[in-house]
Structure formats: C-alpha cells, structure tokens
Amino acid sequence: MSTDRVPFGQTDLQVSRLCQGTAFRHLPRADSPEGLAVLHHCLDQGVNFFDSAQAYGWGGGEKVLARAIAGRRDEVVICTKIPTCLVPRGENEPGEPVHYTRAHLTDRLEESLRRLSTDYVDLYLLHHRDPDTPPAAIAEVMQDLVQAGKIRYWGVSNHTAVEVANFLETAPIAGVEDYYNIAGSHCDESGRSRVTIYEEEMMPLLKRAGLGCMAFSPMDTGLLAPQTPATPALAQLATAIDRVAADLDTSRAAVCVAWVLHQGLTAVLAGSESIAHVDENLAGARLTLPDDALAALDQARGIYRRSQ
C-alpha cells in the first residue's frame, strides 16, 4: 500500500509523513521479533521513513532496522543519530561524555553503517548539544562525510533555534528532530514549556530556512496514551481530543498525529509498538482535520497550557 511522500526540507529525500522510530519504550531495543513485526508492517503499509540512534539499545535499534529492511534498502530513508557520549560500561550507567570531534563523528558513523548493513545513511543527526565545540568545526566534518558518500544529509536533534542558526551560517543542514505535540507537558531547565519555545523560536526559523522537521512524541511521551491521563488537566484535554476523534470516526492517536502535521511540520516520528499502533498513526498521517475540529482542539489545548 502506498502513502503520500513529501520532500524533507529542501533535500531530494521523499519521505512518508509518518516516520517509524526504534526507540521502543516497552519492546526490546534490540533485534527482536516484536520490533521486527512492527517495522515490517510499516513497510507493508507504505512507510519509507525510519529513525534510529546509536543510543537506542546501544546499537540494538539499528540492528533490528537493518534486518527489517534487508533487500529493500533502496526503498527507504534512514535517519540515525550520534550521541555526545560513549557506550556505557554497564547497564544503567551513563556513558563517558565526549565532544563532537572528527574521530567521534566518523568512527561512530562507521559503527552505525556496519550495524545497519548499508554503505550510507540518508540523514545523520547530532543527537545532543555540544556547546563547547565550534559549529564550524562540526560542520566541516559533517560536510566531509557528505562528500565521502557516507551520509547524504545531516542535521540536529534537541538543539536550540540559536544553535541551529549558528550551524546554518557555516553549512547547509537538512533539518531537525524535536519534541512537539498538542499537549507539550515537558519544560526546559528553566521551567518554560518546550513546545512554547519551539513555536516562538524554532518554527519561524524552520520556515525561513526551509528546513525539514521530524516531530517526536505525538502522544506526549505516552502521557496521552492512557484512557484517562494521570492529571485532571491532561484528562480534560484528552476528552476534547476524543470528542473530535468520535466525530471523525477515528482514534485519539490519529487526531494527535494529524494535529502535529497541520502545524506545517514535515513528518511525525512515532514509536509504534504494535501493528494496531502503526495503523492508528498512519490514519492520522492521512487525516485532514476540518476547521471546526482544529478550532476545538486549539481551544482545549489553550485551556490545558494555561493550567500548566
């Protein structure tokens, strides 16, 4: 089954509006039958955009993705990410912090390529911030990797708009991967809503620079997943979403995915962990929300945000 394709920013990457990730919350972040079944179903339903990271199971997420796309590499767009740390020595221990040096960026990429069983990745993202390394130094290495054919494009995840703008002054980046959803319960270190910051600072930059964007956590890191969310304010928002979903004969998850895409972002990055989850998220990627539904959702969202 085919699904619509859109360009990722100003690149020639044509991606499905639903991106499937391998940062599973409840399934093993490894080459498991459960994860493999989810990824295969995505492929069968026309999803061609897949996201992983070296830190997802410390290679496990990349390995299961490699197995899922075996023999179909030319059909998919692969994104993986590099952290600012080394592999932890033991379970539940932090990895040793490192900077984005030439050796770290290139050596970790070679490891990812081996795990993914491919000669190149389509998108290579900086998973975390490294404020101590000059953007120009990082960009030089990333551009060299593009020239070497190891990556097609690169970008960043979990960076500020100022940091993205600094990279853009030195080299053309393809886009970003960031937290964004209808609820936006999470705040930054100063206590400001991450979603508010994103709307005020990052979204204008994305539009101005023509950058692609993968928005992760459409269900707000699972906070919107329970039938009745934990807090009264979030439960009230979920009720409003459910009313819209009932009117459109769809699910809460589908409405959450559709709402994000209606904000003008390229793709929603979802961590579906079952075939049913994939189908709900895909329904959202194909759903056009009517004006009255968008108005009702924005009103409910405003009430929730003011309660935070």
ROKOLRO-801241 format. One line per 2 residues: for each residue x, y, z of N, C-alpha, C. Coordinates in nm, 2 decimals, padded with zeros to 4 digits. Example, Ala and Ser with C-alpha at 12.3 -4.5 7.8 and 13.67 -1.06 7.14 Angstrom:
# ROKOLRO-801241
01.32/-00.57/00.78/01.23/-00.45/00.78/01.32/-00.33/00.78; 01.28/-00.22/00.71/01.37/-00.11/00.71/01.29/00.00/00.79
This chain:
# ROKOLRO-801241
00.09/-00.12/00.00/00.00/00.00/00.00/00.09/00.12/00.00; 00.06/00.22/-00.09/00.14/00.34/-00.10/00.09/00.44/00.00
00.18/00.54/00.03/00.14/00.65/00.11/00.20/00.77/00.06; 00.15/00.89/00.09/00.20/01.01/00.03/00.35/01.04/00.07
00.42/01.10/-00.02/00.56/01.14/00.00/00.57/01.29/00.00; 00.66/01.34/00.08/00.68/01.49/00.08/00.84/01.50/00.09
00.89/01.61/00.04/01.03/01.64/00.05/01.07/01.67/00.19; 01.18/01.62/00.24/01.23/01.66/00.37/01.31/01.79/00.36
01.25/01.90/00.39/01.31/02.03/00.38/01.34/02.06/00.23; 01.46/02.10/00.20/01.50/02.13/00.06/01.58/02.02/00.00
01.58/01.90/00.06/01.66/01.79/00.01/01.58/01.72/-00.10; 01.64/01.62/-00.16/01.57/01.54/-00.26/01.52/01.41/-00.19
01.52/01.40/-00.06/01.46/01.29/00.01/01.31/01.30/00.01; 01.25/01.20/-00.04/01.10/01.19/-00.04/01.05/01.10/00.07
00.99/01.15/00.17/00.96/01.07/00.29/00.81/01.06/00.31; 00.77/00.95/00.38/00.63/00.94/00.42/00.61/01.03/00.54
00.49/01.08/00.56/00.46/01.18/00.67/00.46/01.11/00.80; 00.46/00.98/00.81/00.48/00.91/00.93/00.62/00.85/00.93
00.70/00.88/01.03/00.83/00.82/01.04/00.83/00.72/01.16; 00.87/00.60/01.14/00.87/00.50/01.25/01.01/00.50/01.32
01.01/00.51/01.45/01.13/00.50/01.52/01.16/00.37/01.59; 01.28/00.36/01.64/01.32/00.23/01.70/01.36/00.26/01.85
01.31/00.37/01.90/01.33/00.40/02.05/01.22/00.34/02.13; 01.20/00.21/02.11/01.08/00.15/02.18/01.08/00.17/02.33
00.97/00.20/02.39/00.96/00.22/02.53/00.93/00.08/02.60; 00.86/00.00/02.54/00.82/-00.13/02.61/00.87/-00.25/02.54
00.90/-00.24/02.41/00.96/-00.35/02.34/01.11/-00.35/02.36; 01.18/-00.46/02.34/01.33/-00.45/02.35/01.39/-00.36/02.24
01.49/-00.28/02.28/01.56/-00.20/02.18/01.67/-00.29/02.13; 01.63/-00.39/02.06/01.72/-00.49/02.01/01.66/-00.56/01.89
01.73/-00.65/01.83/01.68/-00.73/01.71/01.58/-00.83/01.77; 01.46/-00.79/01.79/01.36/-00.88/01.85/01.25/-00.90/01.75
01.18/-01.02/01.76/01.06/-01.05/01.67/00.95/-00.94/01.68; 00.93/-00.89/01.80/00.82/-00.79/01.82/00.85/-00.66/01.74
00.97/-00.61/01.76/01.01/-00.49/01.69/01.01/-00.51/01.54; 01.06/-00.63/01.50/01.07/-00.66/01.36/00.93/-00.67/01.29
00.83/-00.72/01.36/00.70/-00.73/01.31/00.64/-00.59/01.29; 00.67/-00.50/01.38/00.62/-00.36/01.37/00.68/-00.29/01.25
00.81/-00.31/01.23/00.88/-00.24/01.12/00.84/-00.30/00.98; 00.82/-00.43/00.98/00.77/-00.50/00.86/00.63/-00.45/00.82
00.55/-00.43/00.92/00.41/-00.38/00.89/00.42/-00.24/00.84; 00.51/-00.16/00.89/00.52/-00.02/00.84/00.56/-00.02/00.69
00.66/-00.11/00.66/00.70/-00.12/00.52/00.58/-00.16/00.43; 00.51/-00.26/00.48/00.40/-00.32/00.40/00.29/-00.21/00.38
00.28/-00.11/00.47/00.18/-00.01/00.46/00.23/00.12/00.39; 00.35/00.11/00.34/00.40/00.22/00.26/00.48/00.32/00.34
00.51/00.30/00.46/00.60/00.39/00.54/00.75/00.37/00.48; 00.81/00.47/00.45/00.95/00.46/00.40/01.05/00.53/00.48
01.01/00.60/00.59/01.10/00.68/00.67/01.12/00.62/00.81; 01.24/00.59/00.84/01.27/00.52/00.97/01.38/00.59/01.04
01.36/00.60/01.17/01.46/00.67/01.26/01.52/00.58/01.36; 01.65/00.59/01.38/01.72/00.52/01.49/01.82/00.61/01.55
01.90/00.55/01.64/02.01/00.62/01.70/02.11/00.52/01.76; 02.23/00.56/01.77/02.33/00.47/01.83/02.29/00.44/01.98
02.23/00.53/02.05/02.20/00.51/02.19/02.07/00.43/02.21; 02.00/00.40/02.11/01.88/00.31/02.12/01.92/00.17/02.14
01.94/00.12/02.26/01.99/-00.01/02.28/02.14/-00.03/02.25; 02.20/00.09/02.24/02.35/00.09/02.20/02.38/00.00/02.08
02.30/00.03/01.98/02.32/-00.05/01.85/02.20/-00.14/01.82; 02.13/-00.18/01.92/02.02/-00.27/01.90/01.91/-00.22/01.81
01.88/-00.09/01.83/01.77/-00.03/01.74/01.82/-00.03/01.59; 01.95/-00.01/01.57/02.00/-00.01/01.43/02.00/-00.15/01.37
02.03/-00.25/01.46/02.04/-00.38/01.41/01.90/-00.44/01.37; 01.79/-00.41/01.45/01.66/-00.46/01.41/01.61/-00.39/01.28
01.65/-00.26/01.27/01.61/-00.19/01.15/01.68/-00.25/01.02; 01.81/-00.28/01.04/01.88/-00.35/00.93/01.81/-00.48/00.89
01.77/-00.55/00.98/01.71/-00.68/00.95/01.57/-00.66/00.88; 01.50/-00.55/00.92/01.37/-00.53/00.87/01.38/-00.48/00.72
01.48/-00.41/00.69/01.49/-00.35/00.55/01.58/-00.43/00.46; 01.62/-00.55/00.51/01.71/-00.63/00.43/01.65/-00.66/00.29
01.73/-00.63/00.18/01.68/-00.64/00.05/01.59/-00.53/00.00; 01.57/-00.43/00.08/01.48/-00.32/00.05/01.54/-00.18/00.07
01.68/-00.18/00.08/01.75/-00.05/00.12/01.71/00.06/00.03; 01.69/00.04/-00.10/01.67/00.15/-00.19/01.53/00.21/-00.17
01.44/00.14/-00.10/01.30/00.18/-00.08/01.29/00.28/00.04; 01.39/00.29/00.12/01.37/00.36/00.25/01.47/00.47/00.27
01.42/00.56/00.36/01.51/00.67/00.40/01.54/00.65/00.55; 01.67/00.64/00.58/01.72/00.60/00.71/01.78/00.72/00.78
01.74/00.75/00.90/01.80/00.85/00.98/01.86/00.78/01.11; 01.98/00.82/01.14/02.03/00.77/01.27/02.11/00.89/01.33
02.13/00.87/01.46/02.19/00.99/01.54/02.31/00.95/01.62; 02.39/01.04/01.65/02.52/01.02/01.72/02.51/01.10/01.86
02.54/01.03/01.97/02.53/01.09/02.10/02.66/01.16/02.14; 02.65/01.24/02.24/02.78/01.30/02.30/02.83/01.22/02.41
02.83/01.09/02.40/02.89/01.00/02.50/02.93/00.87/02.43; 03.01/00.79/02.50/03.05/00.66/02.46/02.95/00.56/02.51
02.96/00.44/02.46/02.88/00.33/02.51/02.90/00.31/02.66; 02.80/00.30/02.75/02.82/00.28/02.89/02.89/00.15/02.92
02.97/00.15/03.02/03.04/00.03/03.06/02.94/-00.08/03.12; 02.84/-00.03/03.18/02.74/-00.13/03.25/02.60/-00.08/03.23
02.51/-00.17/03.26/02.37/-00.13/03.25/02.33/-00.02/03.35; 02.25/00.07/03.31/02.20/00.18/03.39/02.32/00.27/03.44
02.43/00.27/03.37/02.54/00.36/03.39/02.55/00.46/03.28; 02.58/00.59/03.31/02.60/00.68/03.20/02.73/00.66/03.12
02.72/00.69/02.99/02.84/00.68/02.91/02.94/00.79/02.93; 03.06/00.77/02.90/03.16/00.87/02.92/03.13/00.99/02.83
03.12/01.11/02.88/03.09/01.23/02.79/03.21/01.25/02.69; 03.17/01.29/02.57/03.27/01.32/02.47/03.22/01.44/02.38
03.31/01.50/02.31/03.27/01.61/02.22/03.26/01.56/02.08; 03.20/01.64/01.99/03.18/01.60/01.85/03.31/01.63/01.78
03.41/01.55/01.80/03.54/01.56/01.73/03.53/01.49/01.60; 03.62/01.51/01.52/03.63/01.44/01.39/03.63/01.29/01.41
03.71/01.24/01.51/03.72/01.10/01.53/03.59/01.04/01.58; 03.53/01.11/01.67/03.40/01.06/01.73/03.29/01.06/01.62
03.28/01.16/01.54/03.17/01.16/01.44/03.20/01.06/01.33; 03.32/01.04/01.29/03.35/00.94/01.18/03.35/00.80/01.23
03.41/00.77/01.35/03.42/00.64/01.40/03.28/00.58/01.44; 03.20/00.66/01.50/03.07/00.62/01.54/02.98/00.59/01.42
03.00/00.68/01.31/02.92/00.65/01.19/02.96/00.52/01.13; 03.09/00.49/01.12/03.13/00.36/01.07/03.06/00.24/01.14
03.05/00.26/01.27/02.99/00.15/01.35/02.84/00.14/01.32; 02.77/00.26/01.30/02.63/00.26/01.26/02.61/00.19/01.12
02.70/00.23/01.03/02.69/00.17/00.90/02.70/00.02/00.90; 02.79/-00.03/00.98/02.80/-00.18/00.99/02.68/-00.24/01.05
02.62/-00.18/01.16/02.50/-00.23/01.22/02.38/-00.23/01.13; 02.37/-00.12/01.05/02.26/-00.10/00.96/02.28/-00.18/00.83
02.39/-00.24/00.81/02.43/-00.31/00.68/02.40/-00.23/00.56; 02.46/-00.11/00.56/02.45/-00.02/00.45/02.58/00.06/00.43
02.59/00.12/00.31/02.71/00.20/00.28/02.69/00.34/00.32; 02.57/00.39/00.34/02.54/00.53/00.37/02.41/00.54/00.45
02.40/00.65/00.52/02.27/00.68/00.58/02.22/00.81/00.51; 02.09/00.82/00.51/02.03/00.94/00.44/02.04/01.06/00.52
02.02/01.05/00.66/02.02/01.16/00.75/02.11/01.12/00.87; 02.20/01.20/00.90/02.29/01.17/01.02/02.27/01.30/01.11
02.22/01.27/01.23/02.18/01.39/01.32/02.27/01.39/01.44; 02.30/01.51/01.49/02.37/01.52/01.62/02.26/01.51/01.72
02.26/01.40/01.80/02.16/01.37/01.89/02.15/01.47/02.01; 02.26/01.52/02.05/02.26/01.61/02.17/02.34/01.74/02.14
02.33/01.83/02.23/02.41/01.96/02.21/02.55/01.94/02.25; 02.64/02.01/02.19/02.78/02.02/02.23/02.82/02.16/02.22
02.79/02.24/02.32/02.82/02.38/02.32/02.96/02.42/02.32; 03.05/02.32/02.35/03.19/02.35/02.37/03.27/02.34/02.23
03.21/02.28/02.13/03.28/02.26/02.01/03.22/02.36/01.91; 03.30/02.44/01.84/03.25/02.54/01.75/03.17/02.48/01.63
03.06/02.54/01.60/02.97/02.48/01.49/03.05/02.46/01.36; 03.14/02.55/01.33/03.22/02.54/01.21/03.30/02.41/01.20
03.36/02.37/01.32/03.44/02.25/01.33/03.35/02.13/01.30; 03.23/02.13/01.37/03.14/02.01/01.35/03.10/02.01/01.20
03.06/02.12/01.15/03.00/02.13/01.01/03.11/02.08/00.91; 03.23/02.11/00.93/03.34/02.07/00.84/03.35/01.92/00.83
03.34/01.85/00.95/03.34/01.71/00.95/03.22/01.65/00.88; 03.10/01.70/00.91/02.98/01.65/00.85/02.98/01.67/00.70
03.02/01.78/00.66/03.03/01.81/00.51/03.13/01.71/00.44; 03.24/01.68/00.51/03.33/01.58/00.46/03.27/01.45/00.45
03.18/01.41/00.54/03.12/01.28/00.54/03.02/01.28/00.42; 02.95/01.39/00.39/02.87/01.40/00.27/02.95/01.38/00.15
03.06/01.45/00.14/03.14/01.44/00.02/03.20/01.30/00.00; 03.22/01.23/00.11/03.27/01.09/00.10/03.16/00.99/00.07
03.03/01.04/00.06/02.92/00.95/00.03/02.88/00.86/00.15; 02.93/00.89/00.27/02.89/00.81/00.39/02.75/00.86/00.44
02.72/00.98/00.42/02.58/01.04/00.46/02.54/01.12/00.34; 02.40/01.13/00.32/02.35/01.22/00.22/02.33/01.36/00.27
02.27/01.36/00.39/02.24/01.49/00.46/02.26/01.48/00.61; 02.27/01.60/00.67/02.29/01.59/00.82/02.20/01.70/00.88
02.19/01.69/01.01/02.11/01.79/01.09/02.13/01.77/01.24; 02.03/01.82/01.31/02.05/01.81/01.46/01.92/01.77/01.53
01.93/01.73/01.65/01.81/01.69/01.73/01.84/01.76/01.87; 01.73/01.80/01.93/01.73/01.86/02.07/01.83/01.98/02.08
01.84/02.06/01.98/01.92/02.18/01.98/01.82/02.30/01.99; 01.88/02.42/02.03/01.80/02.54/02.03/01.80/02.60/01.89
01.71/02.70/01.88/01.70/02.77/01.75/01.83/02.85/01.72; 01.89/02.91/01.83/02.01/02.98/01.81/02.12/02.89/01.76
02.13/02.77/01.82/02.23/02.67/01.77/02.21/02.63/01.63; 02.08/02.61/01.59/02.05/02.57/01.45/02.10/02.69/01.36
02.06/02.81/01.40/02.10/02.93/01.32/02.25/02.94/01.30; 02.33/02.90/01.41/02.47/02.91/01.40/02.53/02.80/01.30
02.46/02.69/01.30/02.51/02.59/01.20/02.48/02.63/01.06; 02.36/02.70/01.04/02.32/02.74/00.91/02.42/02.85/00.86
02.49/02.92/00.94/02.58/03.02/00.90/02.71/02.95/00.84; 02.73/02.82/00.87/02.85/02.76/00.83/02.83/02.65/00.72
02.71/02.59/00.72/02.69/02.48/00.62/02.54/02.46/00.61; 02.50/02.40/00.50/02.35/02.37/00.48/02.31/02.25/00.55
02.23/02.26/00.66/02.18/02.14/00.72/02.04/02.11/00.67; 02.00/01.99/00.68/01.88/01.94/00.61/01.76/01.97/00.70
01.77/01.95/00.83/01.66/01.97/00.92/01.69/01.93/01.06; 01.58/01.91/01.14/01.59/01.89/01.28/01.49/01.78/01.32
01.52/01.72/01.44/01.43/01.63/01.50/01.40/01.68/01.65; 01.28/01.70/01.68/01.25/01.76/01.81/01.12/01.72/01.87
01.10/01.74/02.00/00.98/01.72/02.07/00.87/01.82/02.04; 00.76/01.77/01.99/00.64/01.86/01.96/00.52/01.78/01.96
00.41/01.83/02.03/00.28/01.77/02.03/00.18/01.86/02.08; 00.05/01.82/02.08/-00.06/01.90/02.11/-00.06/01.94/02.26
-00.01/01.86/02.35/-00.01/01.89/02.49/00.11/01.97/02.53; 00.23/01.92/02.50/00.35/01.99/02.54/00.37/02.00/02.69
00.36/01.89/02.76/00.37/01.89/02.91/00.51/01.91/02.96; 00.61/01.89/02.88/00.75/01.89/02.93/00.81/02.03/02.91
00.89/02.07/03.01/00.96/02.20/03.02/01.11/02.19/03.01; 01.17/02.30/02.98/01.32/02.30/02.97/01.37/02.32/03.12
01.51/02.34/03.12/01.57/02.35/03.25/01.52/02.47/03.33; 01.47/02.58/03.26/01.43/02.70/03.33/01.28/02.69/03.37
01.21/02.58/03.33/01.07/02.57/03.36/00.98/02.62/03.25; 01.03/02.66/03.14/00.95/02.71/03.03/00.90/02.59/02.94
00.78/02.60/02.89/00.73/02.50/02.81/00.81/02.48/02.68; 00.86/02.35/02.66/00.94/02.33/02.54/00.86/02.36/02.41
00.73/02.33/02.41/00.65/02.35/02.29/00.63/02.50/02.27; 00.61/02.58/02.37/00.60/02.72/02.36/00.73/02.78/02.30
00.84/02.74/02.35/00.97/02.78/02.30/00.99/02.74/02.15; 00.94/02.62/02.12/00.96/02.57/01.98/00.87/02.66/01.89
00.75/02.69/01.93/00.66/02.77/01.84/00.71/02.91/01.83; 00.77/02.97/01.93/00.82/03.11/01.92/00.95/03.12/01.86
01.04/03.02/01.87/01.18/03.04/01.82/01.21/02.95/01.71; 01.18/02.82/01.72/01.22/02.73/01.61/01.14/02.73/01.49
01.01/02.73/01.50/00.92/02.72/01.39/00.94/02.84/01.29; 00.96/02.96/01.33/00.99/03.06/01.23/01.12/03.04/01.16
01.22/02.98/01.23/01.35/02.95/01.16/01.33/02.84/01.06; 01.25/02.74/01.10/01.23/02.63/01.01/01.17/02.68/00.88
01.07/02.76/00.89/01.00/02.82/00.77/01.09/02.91/00.69; 01.17/02.99/00.76/01.26/03.08/00.69/01.37/03.01/00.61
01.42/02.91/00.68/01.54/02.84/00.62/01.49/02.72/00.53; 01.36/02.69/00.53/01.32/02.57/00.45/01.37/02.44/00.50
01.38/02.42/00.64/01.43/02.30/00.70/01.32/02.20/00.72; 01.36/02.07/00.70/01.27/01.96/00.74/01.26/01.95/00.89
01.15/01.88/00.93/01.14/01.86/01.08/01.06/01.73/01.10; 01.12/01.64/01.19/01.06/01.52/01.24/01.02/01.56/01.38
00.89/01.56/01.41/00.83/01.59/01.54/00.81/01.46/01.62; 00.88/01.44/01.73/00.86/01.32/01.80/00.77/01.33/01.92
00.71/01.22/01.97/00.62/01.21/02.08/00.49/01.28/02.05; 00.41/01.23/01.95/00.28/01.29/01.92/00.18/01.26/02.04
00.21/01.16/02.12/00.13/01.13/02.24/00.19/01.18/02.37; 00.28/01.28/02.35/00.34/01.35/02.47/00.42/01.25/02.56
00.51/01.18/02.50/00.59/01.07/02.57/00.50/00.97/02.64; 00.38/00.94/02.58/00.29/00.84/02.64/00.19/00.90/02.74
00.20/01.03/02.77/00.12/01.08/02.88/-00.03/01.09/02.83; -00.05/01.09/02.70/-00.19/01.10/02.64/-00.24/00.96/02.61
-00.16/00.86/02.63/-00.19/00.72/02.59/-00.30/00.66/02.68; -00.30/00.67/02.82/-00.40/00.61/02.90/-00.54/00.65/02.87
-00.64/00.57/02.89/-00.78/00.61/02.86/-00.81/00.74/02.94; -00.77/00.74/03.06/-00.78/00.86/03.15/-00.64/00.90/03.19
-00.58/01.01/03.13/-00.45/01.05/03.17/-00.44/01.09/03.32; -00.32/01.09/03.37/-00.29/01.10/03.52/-00.34/01.23/03.58
-00.33/01.34/03.52/-00.37/01.47/03.58/-00.51/01.51/03.52; -00.59/01.58/03.61/-00.72/01.63/03.56/-00.71/01.72/03.44
-00.61/01.80/03.43/-00.59/01.89/03.32/-00.57/01.82/03.19; -00.48/01.72/03.20/-00.45/01.64/03.08/-00.56/01.55/03.04
-00.64/01.50/03.14/-00.76/01.42/03.11/-00.86/01.51/03.04; -00.87/01.63/03.08/-00.97/01.72/03.01/-00.93/01.74/02.86
-00.80/01.76/02.84/-00.75/01.77/02.70/-00.78/01.64/02.62; -00.75/01.53/02.68/-00.78/01.40/02.62/-00.93/01.38/02.58
-01.02/01.43/02.67/-01.16/01.42/02.64/-01.20/01.50/02.52; -01.14/01.62/02.51/-01.16/01.71/02.39/-01.11/01.64/02.27
-00.99/01.58/02.27/-00.94/01.51/02.16/-01.03/01.39/02.12; -01.08/01.32/02.22/-01.17/01.20/02.20/-01.30/01.25/02.13
-01.35/01.36/02.17/-01.47/01.41/02.10/-01.45/01.44/01.95; -01.34/01.50/01.92/-01.30/01.52/01.78/-01.29/01.38/01.71
-01.22/01.29/01.78/-01.19/01.16/01.72/-01.32/01.09/01.69; -01.42/01.10/01.78/-01.55/01.03/01.77/-01.62/01.09/01.65
-01.62/01.22/01.64/-01.69/01.29/01.52/-01.63/01.25/01.39; -01.50/01.22/01.39/-01.43/01.18/01.26/-01.42/01.03/01.25
-01.47/00.96/01.34/-01.47/00.81/01.34/-01.32/00.76/01.33; -01.24/00.81/01.42/-01.10/00.77/01.43/-01.06/00.76/01.57
-00.93/00.76/01.60/-00.88/00.74/01.73/-00.81/00.86/01.79; -00.78/00.86/01.91/-00.71/00.97/01.98/-00.57/00.99/01.92
-00.50/00.88/01.90/-00.37/00.88/01.84/-00.37/00.94/01.70; -00.47/00.90/01.62/-00.47/00.96/01.49/-00.49/01.11/01.49
-00.58/01.16/01.58/-00.60/01.30/01.59/-00.47/01.37/01.63; -00.40/01.31/01.73/-00.28/01.38/01.77/-00.17/01.38/01.66
-00.16/01.28/01.58/-00.07/01.28/01.47/-00.11/01.39/01.37; -00.24/01.39/01.33/-00.29/01.48/01.23/-00.27/01.63/01.28
-00.29/01.65/01.41/-00.28/01.79/01.46/-00.13/01.84/01.44; -00.04/01.76/01.47/00.10/01.80/01.45/00.13/01.83/01.31
00.09/01.75/01.21/00.11/01.77/01.07/00.04/01.89/01.02; -00.07/01.93/01.08/-00.14/02.05/01.05/-00.06/02.18/01.09
00.04/02.16/01.17/00.12/02.28/01.21/00.23/02.31/01.11; 00.23/02.23/01.00/00.33/02.26/00.89/00.46/02.19/00.90
00.47/02.09/00.99/00.60/02.01/01.01/00.60/01.90/00.91; 00.72/01.85/00.87/00.73/01.75/00.76/00.67/01.62/00.80
00.71/01.56/00.91/00.67/01.43/00.95/00.66/01.41/01.10; 00.57/01.32/01.14/00.56/01.28/01.28/00.64/01.16/01.30
00.73/01.16/01.40/00.81/01.05/01.44/00.74/00.97/01.56; 00.69/00.86/01.53/00.61/00.78/01.63/00.68/00.65/01.66
00.67/00.61/01.79/00.73/00.49/01.83/00.63/00.38/01.84; 00.56/00.35/01.74/00.46/00.24/01.74/00.52/00.11/01.79
00.44/00.04/01.88/00.50/-00.08/01.93/00.40/-00.20/01.90; 00.31/-00.18/01.81/00.22/-00.29/01.77/00.17/-00.25/01.63
00.11/-00.35/01.57/00.05/-00.33/01.44/-00.07/-00.23/01.45; -00.14/-00.25/01.56/-00.26/-00.16/01.58/-00.21/-00.01/01.59
-00.10/00.01/01.67/-00.04/00.14/01.68/00.00/00.20/01.55; 00.06/00.12/01.47/00.10/00.17/01.33/-00.02/00.21/01.26
-00.12/00.13/01.26/-00.24/00.17/01.18/-00.31/00.29/01.23; -00.31/00.31/01.36/-00.37/00.44/01.41/-00.29/00.56/01.37
-00.16/00.55/01.38/-00.07/00.66/01.35/-00.07/00.69/01.20; -00.08/00.59/01.12/-00.09/00.61/00.97/-00.22/00.67/00.94
-00.33/00.64/01.01/-00.46/00.70/00.98/-00.45/00.85/01.01; -00.37/00.89/01.12/-00.35/01.03/01.15/-00.27/01.10/01.04
-00.17/01.03/00.98/-00.09/01.09/00.88/-00.17/01.12/00.75; -00.28/01.05/00.74/-00.36/01.06/00.62/-00.49/01.14/00.64
-00.50/01.19/00.77/-00.63/01.26/00.81/-00.62/01.41/00.79; -00.72/01.47/00.73/-00.73/01.61/00.72/-00.83/01.66/00.82
-00.79/01.74/00.92/-00.88/01.79/01.02/-00.96/01.91/00.97; -01.09/01.90/00.98/-01.17/02.01/00.93/-01.15/02.13/01.03
-01.19/02.25/00.98/-01.17/02.37/01.05/-01.23/02.37/01.19; -01.35/02.32/01.20/-01.42/02.31/01.33/-01.34/02.22/01.43
-01.29/02.11/01.38/-01.21/02.02/01.47/-01.08/02.09/01.52; -01.01/02.16/01.42/-00.89/02.23/01.46/-00.92/02.34/01.57
-01.03/02.41/01.55/-01.07/02.52/01.64/-01.10/02.46/01.78; -01.17/02.34/01.79/-01.20/02.28/01.91/-01.07/02.23/01.98
-00.98/02.17/01.90/-00.85/02.13/01.96/-00.77/02.24/02.01; -00.76/02.35/01.93/-00.68/02.46/01.98/-00.74/02.53/02.11
-00.87/02.53/02.12/-00.93/02.58/02.24/-00.90/02.49/02.36; -00.91/02.36/02.34/-00.88/02.27/02.45/-00.73/02.28/02.49
-00.65/02.29/02.39/-00.50/02.30/02.41/-00.47/02.42/02.49; -00.53/02.54/02.45/-00.51/02.66/02.52/-00.55/02.65/02.67
-00.66/02.59/02.70/-00.70/02.57/02.84/-00.60/02.48/02.91; -00.55/02.38/02.85/-00.45/02.29/02.91/-00.32/02.37/02.94
-00.28/02.44/02.84/-00.15/02.51/02.85/-00.15/02.62/02.96; -00.27/02.68/02.97/-00.28/02.79/03.08/-00.28/02.73/03.22
-00.32/02.60/03.22/-00.32/02.53/03.35/-00.19/02.49/03.40; -00.09/02.49/03.31/00.04/02.44/03.35/00.13/02.54/03.43
